[in-house]
Amino acid sequence: MSCLTRQLQQNLRRYIVLHVNMTNTKSTEIIHKELVERGVCPSDVTPDQLSIILKSVRLS
């Protein structure tokens, strides 16, 4: 399991808030894959960890 630093969590939250349309009606796994493909999220961050970040911004 990857260690999510506070800075990485903040950057992911900021990106997700700015790109809300990419999270509409998509599963956490799909969002994770898209973020990794865009180079925003390291591949070792798990979908479960991303789910927690999505919940923190109240999008999941």
Number of C-alpha atoms within 10 A of each C-alpha: 8 10 9 15 9 9 9 14 16 13 14 18 18 12 14 20 16 10 11 10 10 14 18 11 10 12 12 19 14 13 20 24 15 15 19 15 12 10 10 15 20 15 14 12 15 17 17 13 17 21 17 14 18 19 11 11 12 9 14 15
